[in-house]
Amino acid sequence: MRFARDLTSRSYKLSFLLALAGAAAGCAVNDAPTAAAQAAVDDTPVCPTNVIGDPVCPVCGDGRCDFGEDADCPSDCLPPPPPPTPPAIQWSSWLDRDSPSGSGDFETRADFTVAQVGCASPVAIDARTLSGVPWQSTGEVLTVSPSVGLVCLNASQPDGACQDYQVRFGCGSFDWSPLFQAWHANNSLFSGDIEYFVPASVPVPIGRFVGAMSFDSAGNFSALQLAPNDAHYTDFGSFSLGGNVITASFPDQFRGSVTEHYDVVELTSSVLRFRRF
């Protein structure tokens, strides 16, 4: 015990002497640990003030949203953008082609034309009984989807019989404003059954026949046609829009009264792509 007390006393004396020596040399004695030493002890990051974009040492105003900086530096950490507004739905008329006789009621997408549905790929579907009861309230086992349509199997129902249903399909809204101009075909860019038209002011490769058509905002339509003898002539008529389908009606000197449907797959101010049906 006496040895331990003597050792402690000597340590105190040594510290005192060192302090006196430091004071005599004009040095301030600071027992507090340096920032680097403290960082080594408790992992506290040492952040120099001139580091820009360091994720450990965020600097407000460097244009980066570093961890922990969102509340203290709103200029670097902007709020996330709002979710996109879902497109408006354009609904077809109510459609009913089947009755529940036989194995059930089948009002499938494949049973209706694109003109009836309003687009080739509907994004929504609604269904009800012929008496107006929504399909969700009938208590029957049904398959209902935009891609399939409605299927009701008699064998799946508790009473062994489906009710009679009708459906309507919903297509995403379409911005038709670029349509109202004159177009002609770029035959080199046709892909399968999809035709490729560009504005009439844009040059296209020369070919045996370059189709052309125009639409105006008043509903007037014209189309350049190819006669059996290779002569060219123009038909004039009207058109209507539904979903993403253009329906054009016009008299033709060789075919009589004609109605054509164009299922539009792309429409911008510089491109019109569609398939005919």
Secondary structure, DSSP 8 states (H G I E B T S, - for coil): -HHHHHHHHHHHHHHHHHHHHHHHTT-----S--HHHHHHHH------TT--S-SSS--TTSS---TT-TTT-TTTS-----------EEE---B----SSTTEEEEEGGGS-HHHHSSSS-SEEEEEETTS-BGGGS---EEEETTTEEEEEGGGSTTS----EEEEEEEE----GGGSSEEEE-GGG-BTTEEEEEETTS-----S---EEEE-TTSEEEEEEE-TTS-EEEEEEEEEEETTEEEEEEEETTTEEEEEEEEEEEE-SS-EEEEE-
